[in-house]
Amino acid sequence: MNIEKLAKFYSSHRGGFNGAFIGFSIAVAILMIGFFKTLFIAICVGLGYYIGNRISQDKDYLRNLLDRVLPPGTYR
């Protein structure tokens, strides 16, 4: 199978392919390390994605977050 056909197949079935890959990855993780460890990893990844996305949208997000959590001026 050449690269063009493979790229065309992927572009027309992107959602199903990505969903199957994510499902397979989660199943392997649960089988290898257990449900709760996999759940913890998923929560950490989701939280990291959320914070990283917010930082890329607003450069002062981390500074404002630290001002809310810590007393002002302690991290500078």
Biopython code that builds the backbone (N, CA, C, O; Angstrom):
import numpy as np
from Bio.PDB.StructureBuilder import StructureBuilder

atoms = [
    (1, "MET", "N", (0.851, -1.172, 0.000)),
    (1, "MET", "CA", (0.000, 0.000, 0.000)),
    (1, "MET", "C", (0.897, 1.236, 0.000)),
    (1, "MET", "O", (1.785, 1.357, 0.845)),
    (2, "ASN", "N", (0.677, 2.135, -0.923)),
    (2, "ASN", "CA", (1.534, 3.310, -0.992)),
    (2, "ASN", "C", (1.067, 4.404, -0.043)),
    (2, "ASN", "O", (-0.022, 4.328, 0.526)),
    (3, "ILE", "N", (1.886, 5.400, 0.115)),
    (3, "ILE", "CA", (1.663, 6.463, 1.093)),
    (3, "ILE", "C", (0.416, 7.285, 0.761)),
    (3, "ILE", "O", (-0.316, 7.671, 1.671)),
    (4, "GLU", "N", (0.159, 7.563, -0.520)),
    (4, "GLU", "CA", (-0.995, 8.374, -0.894)),
    (4, "GLU", "C", (-2.304, 7.692, -0.514)),
    (4, "GLU", "O", (-3.214, 8.339, 0.004)),
    (5, "LYS", "N", (-2.401, 6.383, -0.770)),
    (5, "LYS", "CA", (-3.614, 5.648, -0.417)),
    (5, "LYS", "C", (-3.799, 5.601, 1.097)),
    (5, "LYS", "O", (-4.917, 5.724, 1.598)),
    (6, "LEU", "N", (-2.709, 5.425, 1.812)),
    (6, "LEU", "CA", (-2.776, 5.375, 3.267)),
    (6, "LEU", "C", (-3.198, 6.732, 3.833)),
    (6, "LEU", "O", (-4.007, 6.793, 4.758)),
    (7, "ALA", "N", (-2.657, 7.811, 3.283)),
    (7, "ALA", "CA", (-3.027, 9.154, 3.732)),
    (7, "ALA", "C", (-4.487, 9.454, 3.409)),
    (7, "ALA", "O", (-5.180, 10.073, 4.217)),
    (8, "LYS", "N", (-4.964, 9.031, 2.248)),
    (8, "LYS", "CA", (-6.355, 9.239, 1.869)),
    (8, "LYS", "C", (-7.290, 8.440, 2.779)),
    (8, "LYS", "O", (-8.336, 8.941, 3.192)),
    (9, "PHE", "N", (-6.914, 7.205, 3.089)),
    (9, "PHE", "CA", (-7.716, 6.381, 3.991)),
    (9, "PHE", "C", (-7.784, 7.015, 5.373)),
    (9, "PHE", "O", (-8.853, 7.081, 5.979)),
    (10, "TYR", "N", (-6.643, 7.482, 5.871)),
    (10, "TYR", "CA", (-6.616, 8.107, 7.198)),
    (10, "TYR", "C", (-7.444, 9.382, 7.222)),
    (10, "TYR", "O", (-8.185, 9.616, 8.177)),
    (11, "SER", "N", (-7.333, 10.205, 6.193)),
    (11, "SER", "CA", (-8.072, 11.473, 6.197)),
    (11, "SER", "C", (-9.571, 11.251, 6.102)),
    (11, "SER", "O", (-10.340, 12.065, 6.612)),
    (12, "SER", "N", (-10.009, 10.172, 5.465)),
    (12, "SER", "CA", (-11.446, 9.929, 5.364)),
    (12, "SER", "C", (-11.997, 9.174, 6.574)),
    (12, "SER", "O", (-13.210, 9.162, 6.782)),
    (13, "HIS", "N", (-11.138, 8.546, 7.373)),
    (13, "HIS", "CA", (-11.565, 7.795, 8.562)),
    (13, "HIS", "C", (-10.818, 8.255, 9.809)),
    (13, "HIS", "O", (-10.524, 7.442, 10.685)),
    (14, "ARG", "N", (-10.514, 9.523, 9.901)),
    (14, "ARG", "CA", (-9.683, 10.061, 10.971)),
    (14, "ARG", "C", (-10.294, 9.837, 12.354)),
    (14, "ARG", "O", (-9.600, 9.380, 13.262)),
    (15, "GLY", "N", (-11.561, 10.147, 12.528)),
    (15, "GLY", "CA", (-12.196, 10.016, 13.833)),
    (15, "GLY", "C", (-12.217, 8.587, 14.335)),
    (15, "GLY", "O", (-11.911, 8.331, 15.500)),
    (16, "GLY", "N", (-12.574, 7.661, 13.474)),
    (16, "GLY", "CA", (-12.611, 6.255, 13.867)),
    (16, "GLY", "C", (-11.230, 5.708, 14.175)),
    (16, "GLY", "O", (-11.055, 4.947, 15.127)),
    (17, "PHE", "N", (-10.253, 6.092, 13.374)),
    (17, "PHE", "CA", (-8.893, 5.625, 13.590)),
    (17, "PHE", "C", (-8.340, 6.160, 14.902)),
    (17, "PHE", "O", (-7.759, 5.405, 15.681)),
    (18, "ASN", "N", (-8.513, 7.452, 15.157)),
    (18, "ASN", "CA", (-8.017, 8.041, 16.398)),
    (18, "ASN", "C", (-8.738, 7.460, 17.611)),
    (18, "ASN", "O", (-8.106, 7.192, 18.633)),
    (19, "GLY", "N", (-10.050, 7.263, 17.509)),
    (19, "GLY", "CA", (-10.806, 6.673, 18.600)),
    (19, "GLY", "C", (-10.360, 5.253, 18.901)),
    (19, "GLY", "O", (-10.233, 4.875, 20.065)),
    (20, "ALA", "N", (-10.121, 4.464, 17.860)),
    (20, "ALA", "CA", (-9.652, 3.104, 18.061)),
    (20, "ALA", "C", (-8.265, 3.084, 18.692)),
    (20, "ALA", "O", (-7.988, 2.247, 19.551)),
    (21, "PHE", "N", (-7.397, 3.991, 18.279)),
    (21, "PHE", "CA", (-6.053, 4.056, 18.853)),
    (21, "PHE", "C", (-6.097, 4.455, 20.320)),
    (21, "PHE", "O", (-5.385, 3.875, 21.140)),
    (22, "ILE", "N", (-6.918, 5.430, 20.657)),
    (22, "ILE", "CA", (-7.045, 5.857, 22.052)),
    (22, "ILE", "C", (-7.639, 4.735, 22.897)),
    (22, "ILE", "O", (-7.165, 4.473, 24.003)),
    (23, "GLY", "N", (-8.671, 4.074, 22.386)),
    (23, "GLY", "CA", (-9.269, 2.952, 23.108)),
    (23, "GLY", "C", (-8.297, 1.818, 23.327)),
    (23, "GLY", "O", (-8.256, 1.231, 24.409)),
    (24, "PHE", "N", (-7.512, 1.501, 22.309)),
    (24, "PHE", "CA", (-6.513, 0.453, 22.433)),
    (24, "PHE", "C", (-5.446, 0.830, 23.456)),
    (24, "PHE", "O", (-5.024, -0.004, 24.256)),
    (25, "SER", "N", (-5.014, 2.084, 23.428)),
    (25, "SER", "CA", (-4.000, 2.543, 24.378)),
    (25, "SER", "C", (-4.512, 2.471, 25.818)),
    (25, "SER", "O", (-3.781, 2.055, 26.717)),
    (26, "ILE", "N", (-5.752, 2.871, 26.035)),
    (26, "ILE", "CA", (-6.332, 2.806, 27.380)),
    (26, "ILE", "C", (-6.469, 1.363, 27.837)),
    (26, "ILE", "O", (-6.180, 1.049, 28.992)),
    (27, "ALA", "N", (-6.905, 0.482, 26.945)),
    (27, "ALA", "CA", (-7.052, -0.932, 27.301)),
    (27, "ALA", "C", (-5.711, -1.552, 27.686)),
    (27, "ALA", "O", (-5.627, -2.296, 28.663)),
    (28, "VAL", "N", (-4.678, -1.250, 26.931)),
    (28, "VAL", "CA", (-3.344, -1.783, 27.248)),
    (28, "VAL", "C", (-2.860, -1.235, 28.576)),
    (28, "VAL", "O", (-2.284, -1.971, 29.378)),
    (29, "ALA", "N", (-3.087, 0.051, 28.820)),
    (29, "ALA", "CA", (-2.657, 0.652, 30.090)),
    (29, "ALA", "C", (-3.388, 0.018, 31.267)),
    (29, "ALA", "O", (-2.776, -0.254, 32.300)),
    (30, "ILE", "N", (-4.681, -0.217, 31.127)),
    (30, "ILE", "CA", (-5.440, -0.837, 32.217)),
    (30, "ILE", "C", (-4.951, -2.256, 32.473)),
    (30, "ILE", "O", (-4.826, -2.672, 33.624)),
    (31, "LEU", "N", (-4.681, -2.987, 31.427)),
    (31, "LEU", "CA", (-4.203, -4.360, 31.602)),
    (31, "LEU", "C", (-2.811, -4.412, 32.209)),
    (31, "LEU", "O", (-2.502, -5.322, 32.978)),
    (32, "MET", "N", (-1.970, -3.445, 31.870)),
    (32, "MET", "CA", (-0.582, -3.494, 32.341)),
    (32, "MET", "C", (-0.395, -2.885, 33.726)),
    (32, "MET", "O", (0.362, -3.427, 34.530)),
    (33, "ILE", "N", (-1.069, -1.764, 34.028)),
    (33, "ILE", "CA", (-0.788, -1.096, 35.304)),
    (33, "ILE", "C", (-1.993, -0.992, 36.220)),
    (33, "ILE", "O", (-1.834, -0.591, 37.373)),
    (34, "GLY", "N", (-3.179, -1.330, 35.767)),
    (34, "GLY", "CA", (-4.357, -1.301, 36.611)),
    (34, "GLY", "C", (-5.244, -0.107, 36.339)),
    (34, "GLY", "O", (-4.836, 0.877, 35.722)),
    (35, "PHE", "N", (-6.483, -0.225, 36.823)),
    (35, "PHE", "CA", (-7.495, 0.791, 36.528)),
    (35, "PHE", "C", (-7.196, 2.121, 37.203)),
    (35, "PHE", "O", (-7.216, 3.163, 36.548)),
    (36, "PHE", "N", (-6.918, 2.101, 38.499)),
    (36, "PHE", "CA", (-6.759, 3.363, 39.230)),
    (36, "PHE", "C", (-5.482, 4.104, 38.844)),
    (36, "PHE", "O", (-5.469, 5.334, 38.814)),
    (37, "LYS", "N", (-4.420, 3.378, 38.551)),
    (37, "LYS", "CA", (-3.202, 4.054, 38.081)),
    (37, "LYS", "C", (-3.438, 4.674, 36.709)),
    (37, "LYS", "O", (-2.959, 5.773, 36.429)),
    (38, "THR", "N", (-4.173, 3.973, 35.858)),
    (38, "THR", "CA", (-4.507, 4.519, 34.543)),
    (38, "THR", "C", (-5.407, 5.738, 34.679)),
    (38, "THR", "O", (-5.242, 6.717, 33.952)),
    (39, "LEU", "N", (-6.357, 5.685, 35.605)),
    (39, "LEU", "CA", (-7.235, 6.822, 35.847)),
    (39, "LEU", "C", (-6.440, 8.025, 36.357)),
    (39, "LEU", "O", (-6.687, 9.154, 35.935)),
    (40, "PHE", "N", (-5.491, 7.791, 37.259)),
    (40, "PHE", "CA", (-4.638, 8.859, 37.761)),
    (40, "PHE", "C", (-3.827, 9.488, 36.630)),
    (40, "PHE", "O", (-3.714, 10.712, 36.559)),
    (41, "ILE", "N", (-3.267, 8.672, 35.754)),
    (41, "ILE", "CA", (-2.491, 9.184, 34.622)),
    (41, "ILE", "C", (-3.390, 10.009, 33.703)),
    (41, "ILE", "O", (-2.984, 11.071, 33.233)),
    (42, "ALA", "N", (-4.607, 9.528, 33.444)),
    (42, "ALA", "CA", (-5.532, 10.257, 32.579)),
    (42, "ALA", "C", (-5.912, 11.601, 33.189)),
    (42, "ALA", "O", (-6.014, 12.597, 32.472)),
    (43, "ILE", "N", (-6.122, 11.643, 34.505)),
    (43, "ILE", "CA", (-6.449, 12.910, 35.164)),
    (43, "ILE", "C", (-5.270, 13.875, 35.082)),
    (43, "ILE", "O", (-5.460, 15.061, 34.815)),
    (44, "CYS", "N", (-4.057, 13.379, 35.309)),
    (44, "CYS", "CA", (-2.872, 14.238, 35.215)),
    (44, "CYS", "C", (-2.672, 14.771, 33.804)),
    (44, "CYS", "O", (-2.325, 15.939, 33.625)),
    (45, "VAL", "N", (-2.886, 13.928, 32.806)),
    (45, "VAL", "CA", (-2.742, 14.370, 31.416)),
    (45, "VAL", "C", (-3.798, 15.415, 31.085)),
    (45, "VAL", "O", (-3.492, 16.423, 30.448)),
    (46, "GLY", "N", (-5.035, 15.187, 31.509)),
    (46, "GLY", "CA", (-6.100, 16.151, 31.258)),
    (46, "GLY", "C", (-5.833, 17.485, 31.931)),
    (46, "GLY", "O", (-6.036, 18.540, 31.329)),
    (47, "LEU", "N", (-5.379, 17.444, 33.173)),
    (47, "LEU", "CA", (-5.052, 18.669, 33.899)),
    (47, "LEU", "C", (-3.873, 19.394, 33.243)),
    (47, "LEU", "O", (-3.888, 20.619, 33.121)),
    (48, "GLY", "N", (-2.864, 18.647, 32.827)),
    (48, "GLY", "CA", (-1.726, 19.247, 32.140)),
    (48, "GLY", "C", (-2.121, 19.881, 30.820)),
    (48, "GLY", "O", (-1.632, 20.954, 30.466)),
    (49, "TYR", "N", (-3.009, 19.215, 30.092)),
    (49, "TYR", "CA", (-3.496, 19.779, 28.838)),
    (49, "TYR", "C", (-4.267, 21.070, 29.086)),
    (49, "TYR", "O", (-4.083, 22.058, 28.375)),
    (50, "TYR", "N", (-5.126, 21.057, 30.091)),
    (50, "TYR", "CA", (-5.934, 22.238, 30.403)),
    (50, "TYR", "C", (-5.051, 23.427, 30.786)),
    (50, "TYR", "O", (-5.234, 24.531, 30.273)),
    (51, "ILE", "N", (-4.102, 23.200, 31.677)),
    (51, "ILE", "CA", (-3.220, 24.292, 32.117)),
    (51, "ILE", "C", (-2.339, 24.759, 30.967)),
    (51, "ILE", "O", (-2.155, 25.962, 30.784)),
    (52, "GLY", "N", (-1.798, 23.841, 30.196)),
    (52, "GLY", "CA", (-0.973, 24.224, 29.056)),
    (52, "GLY", "C", (-1.741, 25.000, 28.015)),
    (52, "GLY", "O", (-1.215, 25.946, 27.428)),
    (53, "ASN", "N", (-2.982, 24.611, 27.780)),
    (53, "ASN", "CA", (-3.818, 25.328, 26.823)),
    (53, "ASN", "C", (-4.129, 26.736, 27.322)),
    (53, "ASN", "O", (-4.107, 27.691, 26.545)),
    (54, "ARG", "N", (-4.416, 26.868, 28.608)),
    (54, "ARG", "CA", (-4.695, 28.180, 29.179)),
    (54, "ARG", "C", (-3.457, 29.076, 29.139)),
    (54, "ARG", "O", (-3.569, 30.273, 28.875)),
    (55, "ILE", "N", (-2.283, 28.507, 29.398)),
    (55, "ILE", "CA", (-1.049, 29.301, 29.352)),
    (55, "ILE", "C", (-0.768, 29.772, 27.931)),
    (55, "ILE", "O", (-0.308, 30.897, 27.736)),
    (56, "SER", "N", (-1.036, 28.929, 26.934)),
    (56, "SER", "CA", (-0.779, 29.346, 25.557)),
    (56, "SER", "C", (-1.762, 30.426, 25.105)),
    (56, "SER", "O", (-1.437, 31.221, 24.223)),
    (57, "GLN", "N", (-2.962, 30.466, 25.698)),
    (57, "GLN", "CA", (-3.923, 31.505, 25.347)),
    (57, "GLN", "C", (-3.662, 32.805, 26.108)),
    (57, "GLN", "O", (-3.814, 33.891, 25.548)),
    (58, "ASP", "N", (-3.273, 32.701, 27.366)),
    (58, "ASP", "CA", (-3.073, 33.874, 28.215)),
    (58, "ASP", "C", (-1.718, 33.724, 28.904)),
    (58, "ASP", "O", (-1.558, 32.867, 29.772)),
    (59, "LYS", "N", (-0.768, 34.530, 28.533)),
    (59, "LYS", "CA", (0.595, 34.397, 29.056)),
    (59, "LYS", "C", (0.684, 34.668, 30.558)),
    (59, "LYS", "O", (1.596, 34.163, 31.213)),
    (60, "ASP", "N", (-0.229, 35.442, 31.111)),
    (60, "ASP", "CA", (-0.218, 35.756, 32.537)),
    (60, "ASP", "C", (-1.073, 34.801, 33.359)),
    (60, "ASP", "O", (-1.274, 35.035, 34.551)),
    (61, "TYR", "N", (-1.580, 33.733, 32.756)),
    (61, "TYR", "CA", (-2.461, 32.808, 33.471)),
    (61, "TYR", "C", (-1.745, 32.158, 34.660)),
    (61, "TYR", "O", (-2.306, 32.077, 35.753)),
    (62, "LEU", "N", (-0.530, 31.704, 34.452)),
    (62, "LEU", "CA", (0.203, 31.030, 35.527)),
    (62, "LEU", "C", (0.496, 32.001, 36.667)),
    (62, "LEU", "O", (0.379, 31.631, 37.835)),
    (63, "ARG", "N", (0.871, 33.220, 36.350)),
    (63, "ARG", "CA", (1.137, 34.221, 37.386)),
    (63, "ARG", "C", (-0.137, 34.527, 38.167)),
    (63, "ARG", "O", (-0.100, 34.635, 39.392)),
    (64, "ASN", "N", (-1.265, 34.667, 37.470)),
    (64, "ASN", "CA", (-2.537, 34.923, 38.148)),
    (64, "ASN", "C", (-2.974, 33.727, 38.985)),
    (64, "ASN", "O", (-3.525, 33.897, 40.073)),
    (65, "LEU", "N", (-2.732, 32.524, 38.486)),
    (65, "LEU", "CA", (-3.070, 31.313, 39.239)),
    (65, "LEU", "C", (-2.246, 31.229, 40.517)),
    (65, "LEU", "O", (-2.779, 30.910, 41.580)),
    (66, "LEU", "N", (-0.958, 31.511, 40.421)),
    (66, "LEU", "CA", (-0.105, 31.479, 41.600)),
    (66, "LEU", "C", (-0.473, 32.588, 42.588)),
    (66, "LEU", "O", (-0.356, 32.394, 43.798)),
    (67, "ASP", "N", (-0.915, 33.741, 42.095)),
    (67, "ASP", "CA", (-1.368, 34.812, 42.992)),
    (67, "ASP", "C", (-2.616, 34.400, 43.766)),
    (67, "ASP", "O", (-2.794, 34.792, 44.919)),
    (68, "ARG", "N", (-3.482, 33.605, 43.128)),
    (68, "ARG", "CA", (-4.679, 33.139, 43.820)),
    (68, "ARG", "C", (-4.369, 32.048, 44.829)),
    (68, "ARG", "O", (-5.011, 31.983, 45.878)),
    (69, "VAL", "N", (-3.400, 31.188, 44.539)),
    (69, "VAL", "CA", (-3.093, 30.047, 45.398)),
    (69, "VAL", "C", (-2.134, 30.427, 46.513)),
    (69, "VAL", "O", (-2.352, 30.068, 47.670)),
    (70, "LEU", "N", (-1.081, 31.146, 46.177)),
    (70, "LEU", "CA", (-0.050, 31.533, 47.147)),
    (70, "LEU", "C", (-0.261, 32.974, 47.585)),
    (70, "LEU", "O", (-0.961, 33.727, 46.908)),
    (71, "PRO", "N", (0.324, 33.364, 48.693)),
    (71, "PRO", "CA", (0.287, 34.790, 49.039)),
    (71, "PRO", "C", (0.995, 35.605, 47.955)),
    (71, "PRO", "O", (2.008, 35.156, 47.419)),
    (72, "PRO", "N", (0.489, 36.779, 47.626)),
    (72, "PRO", "CA", (1.066, 37.560, 46.526)),
    (72, "PRO", "C", (2.539, 37.861, 46.741)),
    (72, "PRO", "O", (2.955, 38.235, 47.838)),
    (73, "GLY", "N", (3.325, 37.694, 45.683)),
    (73, "GLY", "CA", (4.733, 38.044, 45.721)),
    (73, "GLY", "C", (5.660, 36.974, 46.243)),
    (73, "GLY", "O", (6.866, 37.215, 46.303)),
    (74, "THR", "N", (5.172, 35.798, 46.628)),
    (74, "THR", "CA", (6.062, 34.786, 47.219)),
    (74, "THR", "C", (6.868, 34.029, 46.183)),
    (74, "THR", "O", (7.917, 33.478, 46.517)),
    (75, "TYR", "N", (6.422, 33.980, 44.951)),
    (75, "TYR", "CA", (7.130, 33.210, 43.933)),
    (75, "TYR", "C", (8.080, 34.061, 43.111)),
    (75, "TYR", "O", (8.747, 33.524, 42.227)),
    (76, "ARG", "N", (8.174, 35.343, 43.354)),
    (76, "ARG", "CA", (9.047, 36.226, 42.559)),
    (76, "ARG", "C", (10.399, 36.368, 43.161)),
    (76, "ARG", "O", (11.247, 37.074, 42.615)),
]
sb = StructureBuilder()
sb.init_structure("model")
sb.init_model(0)
sb.init_chain("A")
sb.init_seg("    ")
for serial, (resi, resn, name, xyz) in enumerate(atoms, 1):
    if name == "N":
        sb.init_residue(resn, " ", resi, " ")
    sb.init_atom(name, np.array(xyz, "f"), 0.0, 1.0, " ", f" {name:<3s}", serial, name[0])
structure = sb.get_structure()
